[in-house]
C-alpha cells in the first residue's frame, strides 16, 4: 500500500513499506514514475521505505503519481504491475493491498481523525479553562 505522508505542491513524500524489502520494486517504481510528464526528480530511500517526488504541479497531479506507484503493488493485474509483483527471485509479494487493505486504511484514517479531533477539543477546553481561572 502506498500513501502520501507529506505534500506541498511540487513535492510529495510517499510511504511504500514494500520498498524496504524489495530493491527490484523500488527500481521499477522509480524508473516508471520518472517517465511521467512533469516529474522532475524521484528520490528513493529504501531504509525509510519512502519516495520523494519532485514534480510540476501544473503539469501532473499527485493522484496520477500515486496511481502509477500503486500500479506496481502486488495484487494488481495490469501490465505495469505484473513485473513489479515478482521480485528478483520471481516470487510474488504480499502487502495487504486490495479490498480488505483499503478498508483497514479507511478505518485507520477515520480513527486517526477522531483521535486528532479529541486532542484538539481537549487542548482548547484546557486553554479556555486556564484563561478563565487566570481572569478571576
N, CA, C and O atoms as a MOPAC input file, in Angstrom:
PM7 MOZYME 1SCF
protein

 N      0.85100 1    -1.16900 1     0.00000 1
 C      0.00000 1     0.00000 1     0.00000 1
 C      0.90000 1     1.23600 1     0.00000 1
 O      1.78600 1     1.36600 1     0.84500 1
 N      0.67700 1     2.10600 1    -0.91400 1
 C      1.42100 1     3.35800 1    -0.99600 1
 C      0.49800 1     4.49600 1    -0.57700 1
 O     -0.66300 1     4.54800 1    -0.98400 1
 N      1.02800 1     5.41300 1     0.24800 1
 C      0.21600 1     6.53800 1     0.68900 1
 C      1.10700 1     7.74900 1     0.92300 1
 O      2.29200 1     7.62100 1     1.23300 1
 N      0.51500 1     8.92100 1     0.76800 1
 C      1.23600 1    10.17700 1     0.91200 1
 C      1.34800 1    10.53000 1     2.39800 1
 O      0.34400 1    10.55200 1     3.10900 1
 N      2.57200 1    10.80700 1     2.86500 1
 C      2.75900 1    11.20300 1     4.25800 1
 C      3.04500 1    12.69100 1     4.40300 1
 O      2.90300 1    13.25000 1     5.49000 1
 N      3.44900 1    13.33400 1     3.31000 1
 C      3.68600 1    14.78200 1     3.34500 1
 C      3.58800 1    15.31400 1     1.93400 1
 O      4.06900 1    14.69700 1     0.98400 1
 N      2.95100 1    16.47700 1     1.80900 1
 C      2.78800 1    17.03700 1     0.47200 1
 C      2.73300 1    18.55100 1     0.52300 1
 O      2.00000 1    19.13400 1     1.32100 1
 N      3.50400 1    19.16700 1    -0.32500 1
 C      3.36200 1    20.57300 1    -0.67400 1
 C      3.36800 1    20.57500 1    -2.19800 1
 O      4.02900 1    19.73400 1    -2.80700 1
 N      2.65200 1    21.49500 1    -2.82200 1
 C      2.61000 1    21.46700 1    -4.28300 1
 C      4.01800 1    21.43600 1    -4.88300 1
 O      4.84600 1    22.30700 1    -4.61500 1
 N      4.26100 1    20.42200 1    -5.69100 1
 C      5.55700 1    20.26300 1    -6.32900 1
 C      6.48000 1    19.27100 1    -5.64000 1
 O      7.51900 1    18.90400 1    -6.18900 1
 N      6.10600 1    18.82800 1    -4.42700 1
 C      6.94600 1    17.85900 1    -3.70600 1
 C      6.05600 1    17.00400 1    -2.81800 1
 O      5.21800 1    17.51700 1    -2.07700 1
 N      6.25000 1    15.69600 1    -2.90300 1
 C      5.45400 1    14.78900 1    -2.07300 1
 C      6.34300 1    13.66300 1    -1.57600 1
 O      7.23600 1    13.19100 1    -2.28000 1
 N      6.07300 1    13.24100 1    -0.33400 1
 C      6.77100 1    12.07500 1     0.21400 1
 C      5.73600 1    10.95800 1     0.31400 1
 O      4.70300 1    11.09700 1     0.96800 1
 N      6.04200 1     9.85800 1    -0.34800 1
 C      5.12900 1     8.72800 1    -0.44100 1
 C      5.73500 1     7.55200 1     0.32300 1
 O      6.87000 1     7.15400 1     0.06200 1
 N      4.98700 1     7.01200 1     1.24800 1
 C      5.41800 1     5.84800 1     2.01300 1
 C      5.01600 1     4.59600 1     1.26000 1
 O      3.85200 1     4.42700 1     0.89600 1
 N      5.98700 1     3.71300 1     1.02400 1
 C      5.74900 1     2.43100 1     0.35100 1
 C      6.49700 1     1.37200 1     1.16400 1
 O      7.67500 1     1.12600 1     0.90600 1
 N      5.84400 1     0.74500 1     2.13300 1
 C      6.53500 1    -0.19700 1     3.01400 1
 C      7.28200 1    -1.31700 1     2.28800 1
 O      8.28800 1    -1.80700 1     2.80000 1
 N      6.81700 1    -1.72900 1     1.11800 1
 C      7.45500 1    -2.81200 1     0.37500 1
 C      8.85300 1    -2.45200 1    -0.12700 1
 O      9.63800 1    -3.34400 1    -0.45000 1
 N      9.17100 1    -1.16500 1    -0.19700 1
 C     10.48900 1    -0.74400 1    -0.69400 1
 C     11.61300 1    -1.29300 1     0.17700 1
 O     12.69800 1    -1.60600 1    -0.31200 1
 N     11.33900 1    -1.40300 1     1.46600 1
 C     12.35800 1    -1.83400 1     2.41800 1
 C     12.87800 1    -3.23700 1     2.08900 1
 O     14.06200 1    -3.52300 1     2.26700 1
 N     12.00100 1    -4.09300 1     1.61600 1
 C     12.39300 1    -5.48100 1     1.40300 1
 C     12.56600 1    -5.86800 1    -0.06400 1
 O     12.92900 1    -7.00500 1    -0.36600 1
 N     12.31400 1    -4.94300 1    -0.96500 1
 C     12.34300 1    -5.29800 1    -2.39000 1
 C     13.05900 1    -4.24800 1    -3.23500 1
 O     12.43300 1    -3.29700 1    -3.70300 1
 N     14.37300 1    -4.41300 1    -3.43500 1
 C     15.10400 1    -3.43600 1    -4.25000 1
 C     14.62700 1    -3.38700 1    -5.70200 1
 O     14.68000 1    -2.32700 1    -6.32600 1
 N     14.17000 1    -4.49700 1    -6.24200 1
 C     13.68100 1    -4.50800 1    -7.62100 1
 C     12.42100 1    -3.65800 1    -7.75000 1
 O     12.23600 1    -2.96300 1    -8.74900 1
 N     11.56000 1    -3.71400 1    -6.74400 1
 C     10.34100 1    -2.90600 1    -6.76400 1
 C     10.68200 1    -1.42600 1    -6.71200 1
 O     10.09200 1    -0.63000 1    -7.44400 1
 N     11.62200 1    -1.04700 1    -5.86000 1
 C     11.98100 1     0.37000 1    -5.75800 1
 C     12.55200 1     0.88900 1    -7.07600 1
 O     12.25600 1     2.00900 1    -7.49300 1
 N     13.36500 1     0.07400 1    -7.72100 1
 C     13.93800 1     0.48700 1    -9.00600 1
 C     12.85600 1     0.58200 1   -10.08300 1
 O     12.85900 1     1.51700 1   -10.88400 1
 N     11.92900 1    -0.38300 1   -10.10600 1
 C     10.85900 1    -0.36700 1   -11.10900 1
 C      9.95700 1     0.85100 1   -10.92700 1
 O      9.57800 1     1.49700 1   -11.90400 1
 N      9.61200 1     1.16600 1    -9.67300 1
 C      8.75600 1     2.32400 1    -9.41300 1
 C      9.47300 1     3.60600 1    -9.82200 1
 O      8.88900 1     4.46700 1   -10.47900 1
 N     10.73300 1     3.72800 1    -9.43300 1
 C     11.48300 1     4.93800 1    -9.76400 1
 C     11.56100 1     5.13400 1   -11.27200 1
 O     11.32700 1     6.23600 1   -11.77000 1
 N     11.88800 1     4.07500 1   -11.99900 1
 C     12.01000 1     4.18700 1   -13.45100 1
 C     10.67500 1     4.51500 1   -14.11400 1
 O     10.63600 1     5.24700 1   -15.10200 1
 N      9.59100 1     3.98100 1   -13.57800 1
 C      8.27400 1     4.23000 1   -14.15900 1
 C      7.77800 1     5.64200 1   -13.85700 1
 O      7.27600 1     6.32900 1   -14.74700 1
 N      7.91800 1     6.07600 1   -12.60500 1
 C      7.40900 1     7.38900 1   -12.20500 1
 C      8.18500 1     8.51000 1   -12.88800 1
 O      7.59500 1     9.51300 1   -13.28900 1
 N      9.49100 1     8.35400 1   -13.02400 1
 C     10.30100 1     9.41400 1   -13.62400 1
 C      9.93200 1     9.64700 1   -15.09400 1
 O     10.23200 1    10.70100 1   -15.65400 1
 N      9.28100 1     8.66000 1   -15.71100 1
 C      8.84500 1     8.81400 1   -17.10700 1
 C      7.57900 1     9.65100 1   -17.25500 1
 O      7.25600 1    10.09300 1   -18.35800 1
 N      6.85700 1     9.87300 1   -16.15400 1
 C      5.63600 1    10.66500 1   -16.22800 1
 C      5.96000 1    12.11400 1   -16.58000 1
 O      6.98700 1    12.65400 1   -16.17000 1
 N      5.07600 1    12.72200 1   -17.33600 1
 C      5.25400 1    14.12100 1   -17.70700 1
 C      5.19400 1    14.99600 1   -16.45400 1
 O      4.31800 1    14.81900 1   -15.60700 1
 N      6.11500 1    15.92500 1   -16.34500 1
 C      6.13000 1    16.86600 1   -15.23900 1
 C      6.92500 1    16.40500 1   -14.02400 1
 O      7.07500 1    17.16700 1   -13.06900 1
 N      7.43400 1    15.18600 1   -14.03800 1
 C      8.23600 1    14.68600 1   -12.91900 1
 C      9.65600 1    15.20300 1   -13.09200 1
 O     10.29900 1    14.96600 1   -14.11500 1
 N     10.12700 1    15.90500 1   -12.08500 1
 C     11.47500 1    16.47300 1   -12.14500 1
 C     12.52600 1    15.54800 1   -11.55200 1
 O     13.62400 1    15.41700 1   -12.09300 1
 N     12.18600 1    14.90600 1   -10.43800 1
 C     13.17100 1    14.06500 1    -9.75300 1
 C     12.45000 1    13.09700 1    -8.82100 1
 O     11.44100 1    13.44100 1    -8.20500 1
 N     12.98200 1    11.88600 1    -8.72800 1
 C     12.43900 1    10.88200 1    -7.81100 1
 C     13.58100 1    10.38200 1    -6.93800 1
 O     14.57600 1     9.85800 1    -7.43700 1
 N     13.42500 1    10.55200 1    -5.62500 1
 C     14.41500 1    10.05300 1    -4.67200 1
 C     13.83400 1     8.83000 1    -3.97800 1
 O     12.68800 1     8.85300 1    -3.52700 1
 N     14.61800 1     7.76500 1    -3.89200 1
 C     14.17700 1     6.55800 1    -3.21200 1
 C     15.01000 1     6.38600 1    -1.95200 1
 O     16.24000 1     6.42700 1    -2.00200 1
 N     14.33900 1     6.19400 1    -0.82700 1
 C     15.02200 1     5.88700 1     0.42900 1
 C     14.45600 1     4.55800 1     0.91900 1
 O     13.40800 1     4.51500 1     1.56400 1
 N     15.16600 1     3.47300 1     0.60400 1
 C     14.66600 1     2.14100 1     0.95900 1
 C     14.63600 1     1.93100 1     2.45900 1
 O     13.75500 1     1.23300 1     2.96200 1
 N     15.57500 1     2.51600 1     3.18700 1
 C     15.61000 1     2.32100 1     4.63900 1
 C     14.40300 1     2.96500 1     5.31000 1
 O     13.87900 1     2.43100 1     6.28700 1
 N     13.96300 1     4.10200 1     4.79700 1
 C     12.77100 1     4.77300 1     5.32900 1
 C     11.50000 1     4.29800 1     4.62200 1
 O     10.39300 1     4.67400 1     5.00800 1
 N     11.66000 1     3.47600 1     3.59300 1
 C     10.54500 1     2.94500 1     2.80900 1
 C      9.69400 1     4.06600 1     2.22700 1
 O      8.46700 1     4.04400 1     2.32200 1
 N     10.36400 1     5.04800 1     1.62200 1
 C      9.59700 1     6.14800 1     1.03600 1
 C     10.24700 1     6.66600 1    -0.24200 1
 O     11.41900 1     6.42200 1    -0.52800 1
 N      9.43700 1     7.38400 1    -0.98500 1
 C      9.86400 1     8.06900 1    -2.20300 1
 C      9.61200 1     9.55600 1    -2.00000 1
 O      8.60200 1     9.94200 1    -1.41100 1
 N     10.51100 1    10.37500 1    -2.47700 1
 C     10.26900 1    11.81300 1    -2.51300 1
 C     10.18000 1    12.17300 1    -3.98700 1
 O     11.12000 1    11.97400 1    -4.75600 1
 N      9.02600 1    12.70700 1    -4.35900 1
 C      8.75100 1    13.03700 1    -5.75500 1
 C      8.74600 1    14.55000 1    -5.89900 1
 O      7.98600 1    15.24100 1    -5.22100 1
 N      9.59300 1    15.06400 1    -6.78100 1
 C      9.59500 1    16.48200 1    -7.13000 1
 C      8.91700 1    16.57700 1    -8.49700 1
 O      9.35900 1    15.94900 1    -9.45900 1
 N      7.85000 1    17.36000 1    -8.57800 1
 C      7.08400 1    17.39600 1    -9.81600 1
 C      6.53200 1    18.79400 1   -10.06700 1
 O      6.47900 1    19.63300 1    -9.16800 1
 N      6.12800 1    19.01700 1   -11.30100 1
 C      5.49200 1    20.26900 1   -11.70000 1
 C      3.99600 1    20.10400 1   -11.45500 1
 O      3.32800 1    19.35700 1   -12.17000 1
 N      3.47200 1    20.79400 1   -10.45300 1
 C      2.07000 1    20.64300 1   -10.04800 1
 C      1.10100 1    21.08800 1   -11.14500 1
 O     -0.04400 1    20.63800 1   -11.16900 1
 N      1.53300 1    21.95000 1   -12.03700 1
 C      0.65500 1    22.40800 1   -13.10800 1
 C      0.55100 1    21.38900 1   -14.22600 1
 O     -0.42500 1    21.38800 1   -14.97700 1
 N      1.54800 1    20.52100 1   -14.34500 1
 C      1.57100 1    19.53400 1   -15.42700 1
 C      1.03000 1    18.18900 1   -14.96100 1
 O      0.35400 1    17.49900 1   -15.72500 1
 N      1.31500 1    17.80600 1   -13.72500 1
 C      0.95900 1    16.48300 1   -13.25200 1
 C      0.36000 1    16.56600 1   -11.85000 1
 O      0.92400 1    17.21400 1   -10.96700 1
 N     -0.76600 1    15.92000 1   -11.65000 1
 C     -1.41100 1    15.89900 1   -10.33800 1
 C     -0.81700 1    14.76900 1    -9.49800 1
 O     -0.37500 1    13.75000 1   -10.03000 1
 N     -0.81400 1    14.96300 1    -8.20200 1
 C     -0.27300 1    13.95400 1    -7.28700 1
 C     -1.04900 1    12.64000 1    -7.41100 1
 O     -0.46500 1    11.56600 1    -7.26100 1
 N     -2.34800 1    12.71000 1    -7.67900 1
 C     -3.14500 1    11.48500 1    -7.82500 1
 C     -2.62000 1    10.60000 1    -8.95000 1
 O     -2.62200 1     9.37500 1    -8.83400 1
 N     -2.17600 1    11.21600 1   -10.02900 1
 C     -1.62300 1    10.45900 1   -11.14400 1
 C     -0.36100 1     9.73000 1   -10.72500 1
 O     -0.15500 1     8.57100 1   -11.08700 1
 N      0.48300 1    10.40800 1    -9.96000 1
 C      1.72900 1     9.80300 1    -9.47800 1
 C      1.40700 1     8.64200 1    -8.54000 1
 O      1.99900 1     7.57000 1    -8.65900 1
 N      0.47600 1     8.84500 1    -7.61000 1
 C      0.09800 1     7.77800 1    -6.68100 1
 C     -0.49400 1     6.58100 1    -7.42300 1
 O     -0.20100 1     5.43500 1    -7.08200 1
 N     -1.31300 1     6.83500 1    -8.42100 1
 C     -1.87900 1     5.73900 1    -9.20600 1
 C     -0.77800 1     4.93400 1    -9.88700 1
 O     -0.84000 1     3.70500 1    -9.93600 1
 N      0.21900 1     5.62200 1   -10.40700 1
 C      1.31400 1     4.93300 1   -11.08200 1
 C      2.11600 1     4.08800 1   -10.09800 1
 O      2.51400 1     2.96900 1   -10.42100 1
 N      2.35400 1     4.61800 1    -8.89600 1
 C      3.08000 1     3.86000 1    -7.87200 1
 C      2.25600 1     2.64900 1    -7.44200 1
 O      2.78100 1     1.54100 1    -7.33500 1
 N      0.96900 1     2.86500 1    -7.19800 1
 C      0.10100 1     1.77000 1    -6.74600 1
 C     -0.05800 1     0.68800 1    -7.81000 1
 O     -0.36300 1    -0.45900 1    -7.48300 1
 N      0.14500 1     1.04000 1    -9.07300 1
 C      0.07600 1     0.04500 1   -10.13800 1
 C      1.15300 1    -1.02500 1    -9.97100 1
 O      1.02100 1    -2.12500 1   -10.50800 1
 N      2.20000 1    -0.71500 1    -9.24400 1
 C      3.28800 1    -1.67200 1    -9.01100 1
 C      3.04600 1    -2.56000 1    -7.80200 1
 O      3.81200 1    -3.48900 1    -7.54700 1
 N      1.99000 1    -2.28000 1    -7.06100 1
 C      1.74600 1    -3.02900 1    -5.83900 1
 C      1.20100 1    -4.41800 1    -6.16400 1
 O      0.44400 1    -4.58500 1    -7.12000 1
 N      1.58000 1    -5.39200 1    -5.38200 1
 C      1.11500 1    -6.76500 1    -5.59400 1
 C     -0.40500 1    -6.85000 1    -5.57200 1
 O     -1.08600 1    -6.07200 1    -4.90500 1
 N     -0.90900 1    -7.82000 1    -6.32300 1
 C     -2.35000 1    -7.99900 1    -6.39500 1
 C     -2.95800 1    -7.30100 1    -7.59300 1
 O     -4.11300 1    -7.55800 1    -7.93500 1
 N     -2.20200 1    -6.42000 1    -8.24100 1
 C     -2.69400 1    -5.73700 1    -9.43500 1
 C     -2.53700 1    -6.68000 1   -10.62100 1
 O     -1.63800 1    -7.52000 1   -10.63300 1
 N     -3.40200 1    -6.54600 1   -11.60900 1
 C     -3.35100 1    -7.43700 1   -12.75900 1
 C     -2.99400 1    -6.71700 1   -14.04700 1
 O     -2.96200 1    -7.34000 1   -15.10800 1
 N     -2.72400 1    -5.40900 1   -13.97700 1
 C     -2.38500 1    -4.70600 1   -15.21000 1
 C     -0.93900 1    -5.01200 1   -15.59900 1
 O     -0.18800 1    -5.56500 1   -14.79700 1
 N     -0.55300 1    -4.66500 1   -16.79500 1
 C      0.77500 1    -4.99500 1   -17.31000 1
 C      1.90600 1    -4.38200 1   -16.52900 1
 O      2.95000 1    -5.01300 1   -16.36100 1
 N      1.73100 1    -3.15800 1   -16.04100 1
 C      2.80500 1    -2.48400 1   -15.31300 1
 C      3.10800 1    -3.23100 1   -14.03300 1
 O      4.27100 1    -3.37300 1   -13.65300 1
 N      2.07200 1    -3.70800 1   -13.36500 1
 C      2.27100 1    -4.34800 1   -12.07200 1
 C      2.79300 1    -5.77100 1   -12.20000 1
 O      3.38100 1    -6.29300 1   -11.25300 1
 N      2.59600 1    -6.41000 1   -13.34700 1
 C      2.98600 1    -7.81400 1   -13.46900 1
 C      4.45700 1    -8.03000 1   -13.16000 1
 O      4.80000 1    -8.96500 1   -12.43600 1
 N      5.33300 1    -7.19000 1   -13.69200 1
 C      6.75900 1    -7.33200 1   -13.41600 1
 C      7.09400 1    -6.91800 1   -11.99700 1
 O      7.98700 1    -7.49400 1   -11.37600 1
 N      6.39000 1    -5.93000 1   -11.48100 1
 C      6.66600 1    -5.45000 1   -10.13300 1
 C      6.18900 1    -6.43300 1    -9.07400 1
 O      6.70400 1    -6.43100 1    -7.95600 1
 N      5.21200 1    -7.27600 1    -9.40800 1
 C      4.69900 1    -8.24000 1    -8.44800 1
 C      5.70400 1    -9.33600 1    -8.14200 1
 O      5.56500 1   -10.03900 1    -7.14000 1
 N      6.70300 1    -9.49200 1    -8.98100 1
 C      7.70800 1   -10.51000 1    -8.76000 1
 C      9.03400 1    -9.84200 1    -8.45600 1
 O      9.48600 1    -8.97300 1    -9.20200 1
 N      9.63600 1   -10.23500 1    -7.39200 1
 C     10.94200 1    -9.68700 1    -7.03300 1
 C     12.03300 1   -10.34400 1    -7.84600 1
 O     11.75700 1   -11.04600 1    -8.81800 1
 N     13.27300 1   -10.11800 1    -7.44900 1
 C     14.41700 1   -10.68200 1    -8.15100 1
 C     14.37700 1   -12.20200 1    -8.13900 1
 O     14.88700 1   -12.83500 1    -9.06300 1
 N     13.78000 1   -12.80400 1    -7.11100 1
 C     13.72400 1   -14.25100 1    -7.02100 1
 C     12.50700 1   -14.84000 1    -7.72400 1
 O     12.34600 1   -16.06100 1    -7.74000 1
 N     11.63700 1   -13.99900 1    -8.31000 1
 C     10.48600 1   -14.47300 1    -9.05600 1
 C      9.26400 1   -14.76700 1    -8.21600 1
 O      8.23400 1   -15.16500 1    -8.76100 1
 N      9.34100 1   -14.58500 1    -6.89600 1
 C      8.21300 1   -14.85900 1    -6.02100 1
 C      7.28800 1   -13.64900 1    -5.94500 1
 O      7.72800 1   -12.50500 1    -6.05900 1
 N      6.02800 1   -13.91600 1    -5.75600 1
 C      5.05800 1   -12.83100 1    -5.62300 1
 C      5.16100 1   -12.21900 1    -4.23700 1
 O      5.50400 1   -12.89600 1    -3.26700 1
 N      4.85900 1   -10.92600 1    -4.15800 1
 C      4.86100 1   -10.20700 1    -2.88500 1
 C      3.44300 1   -10.13800 1    -2.35700 1
 O      2.48400 1   -10.22000 1    -3.12400 1
 N      3.30700 1    -9.98700 1    -1.05600 1
 C      2.00500 1    -9.71900 1    -0.46900 1
 C      2.13900 1    -8.48200 1     0.38200 1
 O      3.13800 1    -8.29300 1     1.07500 1
 N      1.11100 1    -7.62600 1     0.32500 1
 C      1.19900 1    -6.38000 1     1.08600 1
 C     -0.11100 1    -5.97900 1     1.73700 1
 O     -0.17300 1    -4.92700 1     2.37500 1
 N     -1.15500 1    -6.77500 1     1.60100 1
 C     -2.42100 1    -6.39800 1     2.21000 1
 C     -3.18800 1    -5.37000 1     1.39900 1
 O     -4.20500 1    -4.86000 1     1.87000 1
 N     -2.73300 1    -5.04800 1     0.19100 1
 C     -3.44700 1    -4.08700 1    -0.65300 1
 C     -4.60600 1    -4.80900 1    -1.31900 1
 O     -4.46600 1    -5.97100 1    -1.70100 1
 N     -5.70600 1    -4.16800 1    -1.46200 1
 C     -6.89300 1    -4.76100 1    -2.04800 1
 C     -8.09200 1    -4.31900 1    -1.24400 1
 O     -7.99100 1    -3.39200 1    -0.44000 1
 N     -9.23300 1    -4.97000 1    -1.44700 1
 C    -10.43900 1    -4.54000 1    -0.74000 1
 C    -10.27600 1    -4.50400 1     0.77000 1
 O    -10.65000 1    -3.51600 1     1.40400 1
 N     -9.72700 1    -5.56000 1     1.36200 1
 C     -9.59100 1    -5.55300 1     2.82100 1
 C     -8.51900 1    -4.56000 1     3.26000 1
 O     -8.67800 1    -3.91200 1     4.29500 1
 N     -7.44400 1    -4.42500 1     2.50700 1
 C     -6.40900 1    -3.44000 1     2.83500 1
 C     -6.93700 1    -2.02200 1     2.74800 1
 O     -6.58500 1    -1.17400 1     3.56800 1
 N     -7.78000 1    -1.75700 1     1.75800 1
 C     -8.36900 1    -0.42800 1     1.62200 1
 C     -9.31200 1    -0.12500 1     2.77800 1
 O     -9.37600 1     1.00800 1     3.25600 1
 N    -10.04800 1    -1.14800 1     3.22700 1
 C    -10.95200 1    -0.94300 1     4.35900 1
 C    -10.17200 1    -0.66600 1     5.64100 1
 O    -10.56000 1     0.18200 1     6.44500 1
 N     -9.07600 1    -1.38400 1     5.82000 1
 C     -8.24300 1    -1.16200 1     7.00400 1
 C     -7.66900 1     0.24500 1     6.97600 1
 O     -7.64200 1     0.92900 1     7.99900 1
 N     -7.21000 1     0.67900 1     5.80700 1
 C     -6.65300 1     2.02100 1     5.67700 1
 C     -7.72300 1     3.07900 1     5.96300 1
 O     -7.46200 1     4.05700 1     6.66400 1
 N     -8.92700 1     2.87800 1     5.41800 1
 C    -10.01300 1     3.83200 1     5.65200 1
 C    -10.38900 1     3.87600 1     7.13100 1
 O    -10.61400 1     4.95300 1     7.68400 1
 N    -10.45800 1     2.70800 1     7.77300 1
 C    -10.76500 1     2.67200 1     9.20400 1
 C     -9.67600 1     3.37400 1    10.00700 1
 O     -9.96800 1     4.08200 1    10.97100 1
 N     -8.42200 1     3.17700 1     9.61100 1
 C     -7.31300 1     3.85200 1    10.28800 1
 C     -7.38700 1     5.35900 1    10.13800 1
 O     -7.08900 1     6.09400 1    11.07900 1
 N     -7.77900 1     5.82200 1     8.96600 1
 C     -7.90200 1     7.25500 1     8.74300 1
 C     -9.02300 1     7.83800 1     9.60000 1
 O     -8.86200 1     8.90700 1    10.18800 1
 N    -10.15300 1     7.14500 1     9.67100 1
 C    -11.27400 1     7.62000 1    10.48700 1
 C    -10.86000 1     7.65200 1    11.95600 1
 O    -11.13400 1     8.62600 1    12.65700 1
 N    -10.20700 1     6.60100 1    12.41800 1
 C     -9.75500 1     6.54900 1    13.80800 1
 C     -8.76300 1     7.67800 1    14.09000 1
 O     -8.85900 1     8.34400 1    15.12100 1
 N     -7.81800 1     7.89500 1    13.18500 1
 C     -6.84000 1     8.96700 1    13.35700 1
 C     -7.48800 1    10.33700 1    13.41800 1
 O     -7.09600 1    11.17500 1    14.23000 1
 N     -8.47100 1    10.56900 1    12.57400 1
 C     -9.18200 1    11.84400 1    12.59100 1
 C     -9.94200 1    12.03400 1    13.89600 1
 O     -9.98900 1    13.13900 1    14.43500 1
 N    -10.54100 1    10.95300 1    14.40900 1
 C    -11.27800 1    11.04300 1    15.67200 1
 C    -10.33800 1    11.34800 1    16.83500 1
 O    -10.65400 1    12.16700 1    17.69800 1
 N     -9.18500 1    10.68600 1    16.85300 1
 C     -8.20100 1    10.93700 1    17.91300 1
 C     -7.70400 1    12.37600 1    17.83800 1
 O     -7.59800 1    13.05400 1    18.86000 1
 N     -7.40400 1    12.83700 1    16.64300 1
 C     -6.92600 1    14.20300 1    16.46500 1
 C     -7.98100 1    15.21500 1    16.92000 1
 O     -7.65800 1    16.17500 1    17.61900 1
 N     -9.23600 1    15.00300 1    16.52600 1
 C    -10.31700 1    15.91800 1    16.91800 1
 C    -10.47600 1    15.94900 1    18.43400 1
 O    -10.71000 1    17.01100 1    19.01100 1
 N    -10.35100 1    14.79400 1    19.08100 1
 C    -10.45200 1    14.73900 1    20.54000 1
 C     -9.31300 1    15.50400 1    21.19300 1
 O     -9.53000 1    16.24700 1    22.15100 1
 N     -8.10300 1    15.32900 1    20.68400 1
 C     -6.95100 1    16.05100 1    21.24600 1
 C     -7.10400 1    17.55800 1    21.08800 1
 O     -6.80900 1    18.31500 1    22.01200 1
 N     -7.56000 1    17.98600 1    19.93500 1
 C     -7.76100 1    19.42200 1    19.70500 1
 C     -8.83300 1    19.96500 1    20.64400 1
 O     -8.66200 1    21.03100 1    21.23500 1
 N     -9.93100 1    19.23500 1    20.78200 1
 C    -11.01500 1    19.67300 1    21.65800 1
 C    -10.54400 1    19.78800 1    23.10700 1
 O    -10.83400 1    20.78300 1    23.77100 1
 N     -9.83400 1    18.79800 1    23.59700 1
 C     -9.35800 1    18.84400 1    24.98700 1
 C     -8.33900 1    19.95200 1    25.19900 1
 O     -8.33300 1    20.59700 1    26.24800 1
 N     -7.48300 1    20.17900 1    24.22000 1
 C     -6.49900 1    21.25500 1    24.33200 1
 C     -7.19900 1    22.60700 1    24.41000 1
 O     -6.83100 1    23.45600 1    25.22200 1
 N     -8.20400 1    22.80200 1    23.57000 1
 C     -8.95300 1    24.05800 1    23.60100 1
 C     -9.69900 1    24.22800 1    24.91800 1
 O     -9.73400 1    25.32200 1    25.48100 1
 N    -10.29400 1    23.14800 1    25.40500 1
 C    -11.00400 1    23.22800 1    26.68700 1
 C    -10.05300 1    23.61800 1    27.81300 1
 O    -10.38800 1    24.46800 1    28.63800 1
 N     -8.88200 1    23.01100 1    27.85500 1
 C     -7.90700 1    23.32900 1    28.90200 1
 C     -7.39500 1    24.76000 1    28.76800 1
 O     -7.18300 1    25.44700 1    29.76700 1
 N     -7.20100 1    25.20200 1    27.53600 1
 C     -6.73400 1    26.57100 1    27.32500 1
 C     -7.77500 1    27.57300 1    27.78900 1
 O     -7.43800 1    28.55700 1    28.44900 1
 N     -9.03800 1    27.33600 1    27.45300 1
 C    -10.09900 1    28.22600 1    27.88100 1
 C    -10.24800 1    28.21600 1    29.40200 1
 O    -10.45900 1    29.26100 1    30.01800 1
 N    -10.13600 1    27.03400 1    29.99900 1
 C    -10.24300 1    26.93000 1    31.45500 1
 C     -9.10800 1    27.70900 1    32.14200 1
 O     -9.33500 1    28.39900 1    33.13500 1
 N     -7.89500 1    27.59000 1    31.60500 1
 C     -6.78000 1    28.31600 1    32.20500 1
 C     -6.93600 1    29.81500 1    32.01500 1
 O     -6.52700 1    30.58200 1    32.88700 1
 N     -7.50400 1    30.24900 1    30.92700 1
 C     -7.76500 1    31.67500 1    30.71400 1
 C     -8.82000 1    32.18200 1    31.69700 1
 O     -8.67500 1    33.25900 1    32.27500 1
 N     -9.86400 1    31.40800 1    31.87600 1
 C    -10.92600 1    31.81400 1    32.78800 1
 C    -10.45700 1    31.84900 1    34.24300 1
 O    -10.83400 1    32.75400 1    34.98800 1
 N     -9.66200 1    30.90200 1    34.64700 1
 C     -9.15800 1    30.89200 1    36.02400 1
 C     -8.12700 1    32.00000 1    36.23100 1
 O     -7.95500 1    32.49200 1    37.34600 1
 N     -7.46200 1    32.38100 1    35.18600 1
 C     -6.47800 1    33.46100 1    35.29200 1
 C     -7.12800 1    34.82900 1    35.35000 1
 O     -6.51200 1    35.76600 1    35.85800 1
 N     -8.32900 1    34.98300 1    34.85700 1
 C     -9.02800 1    36.27100 1    34.84900 1
 C     -9.56800 1    36.60700 1    36.23400 1
 O     -9.60400 1    37.78300 1    36.59900 1
 N     -9.98200 1    35.63000 1    37.00700 1
 C    -10.57800 1    35.87500 1    38.32800 1
 C     -9.63700 1    36.51600 1    39.25000 1
 O     -9.98600 1    36.78700 1    40.39900 1

